Amino acid sequence: MKIGFVSAILPDLELEEVLAFANAEGFSCVELMAWPKGKGDRRYAGVTHVDVATLDEGPLAPDSAEAQVYVEHLEAVIRAAKLLGVDLVNTFVGRDWTKTVNAQWPRFLEFHKPKLPGLGEVDWGRFCSVLSDTGYEGPVCVEVEDRAYEGSLERRRQALRQSLGYLRNFA
């Protein structure tokens, strides 16, 4: 299992710094964000490490082989008609939310908290077992949305390190 992360959690770093961090920490891939620049409706929308206006001008990253980080071209993702990547987000759901809400999605969001892998309710051992049973060998990328880790760049880096350490148990 190739463990990576979604680059949006490091909005204050340049692409080269994101890749250097991934390499130094032992991640094998990075899912690069390519949103249009600017503020979006969702958290991290508008965070981009790829200028989509220049995709036809060459590689996405400077000598990614040297950085030893797997970088996928957006074109390959668009052309493929199969599962190319899996984003990993955990969640904690308050147990009494069904008493208050009639399972309507917008209201549901008030009762769940995104968490790092291992800190929420997903059985990651079972998930990874089922994923491997399908024959999937592609990347799995941590998507950090746990607000407890968003306070600083160092806390976001810590979230990625902690997630990688946990997920290595299932790789």
Buried (B, 14 or more C-beta within 10 A) or exposed (E): BBBBBBBBBBBEBEBEEBBBBBBEEEBBBBBBBBBEEEEEEEEBBBBBBBEEEEBEEEEBBEEBEEBEBBBBEEEEEEEEEEEEBBEBBBBBEEEEBEEEBEEEEEEBEEBBBBBBBBBBEBEBEEBBEEBEEEEBEBBBBBBBBBEEBBEEEEEBBEBBBBBBBBBEEBE
